[in-house]
Amino acid sequence: MKSGIGKAVGSERFIRVDGARVLDAKGVDASPGSVLLRVQGDGTGHGSGALEGRGSVVLAGPKAEVARHPMGSAEVREFPKSLLIPGLVNAHTHLDLTHLGPIPHDQDGGFRGFVDAVRKGRRIDEEGIAASVRRGVEMSLAGGVVAAGDIAGAPMGRPSLAAWRALREGMGLGVSFLEFFAIGLGEGPARDRLSQLFHDNRQEINSLGGAGVRFGLQPHAPTTVARRAFEWAVGLAERAGWPVSTHLAEAMDEREFVARGVGPQREFLESLGLWSDAVLEEVGKGASPVEHLAEVLGTRPFVCAHLNDVSDADIATLARAGTSVAYCPRASEYFGAERVFGPHRYREMIAAGVNVCLGTDSIINLPAGTERISTWDEMARLMARDGVALSEALAMATVNGAKALGLPEGMFTFEGGELAGLVAVDLEGRGQPIELVYRWA
């Protein structure tokens, strides 16, 4: 690999990156291939170690063609065994749980056992939350992820902006979805706490507009948030221009609760002293989780995580509503969703026009010893298990994720214009398997 400062024109630097293959989701595919970058600023790396700055793609394609460009003799970075792809998007993750590390799933404890483990082990102080998110960002960048839809949890029901602030400092692009729980006897107090948080921090929340890591809302799930609280959140998001996300159709406990108003989820609310028979005004009507929220989903585009439990009618509802589905393959396997519901229907969703992207969920459901949090590994799982083509999996981890989070899709292609990141993946697995060559800053 040649070193140096590259060919500079004014404050711009031109850097050519060569690889065994160059591929994106919009038709760029060349072997061997190159990407010529124009980077503004000094281009020094920090944090992730990648070249950083505000950069754009000048040309991407066959190596010989890119080399003939007038600036093609700039600094050359060589990855002769690697696939070059745009920076990845993780559309659904919980970086504030990174400090917990992978935890083997207790099949006997079920989903409730998992929730109890999270509640017991998660950090509740702001510095602890921020430190966990910072570590999660490091592990994400190590996996080539340059934009995230992160769920900023509310431990003990106390919402905080600590996770959003840490993500803004470390990641640079994405959405921090502030999670909340608001059902039964807890609905009113939860809404009051959120309203107070928004009031006390309105200048900070409103200051960033659409740049960098945006602020978003995450009503947790239909089992923990009343439908009218969903409607309240959507109203806030509509007025403020915030994106919205939720967990949906994830587990059998959710189906039982929404359709019949019974099961472990009701028992959980009762154990917390939150249950009220008024909850039965909305649940227990025989609806599926997607049917239960159909009207809410139709009012504003949602990013809905998981969707393990869906019917044909549910898929049609998601398509009509313009819902993005953040599928987390390894999380679904971790919880045994396929044993309960059958294979995930992501391909049928795509065929119906649903925007399906990829997420990792939390580090808890990743393999022991994992050193990165990356949607590349979700892609690899789909390719190995289901025979998904590399280009199709890459679309789910780049442009589809960008669309879900409201980011410019062009930042995750090589078509030209501003680029969110450039990643080299060593397909032979030698040395550092994933290297973040460039990231937006």
Summary of the structure (lengths in Angstrom):
residues: 441
radius of gyration: 21.9
end to end distance: 23.5
largest distance: 72.1
contacts: 1627
relative contact order: 0.17
helix: 41%
strand: 26%
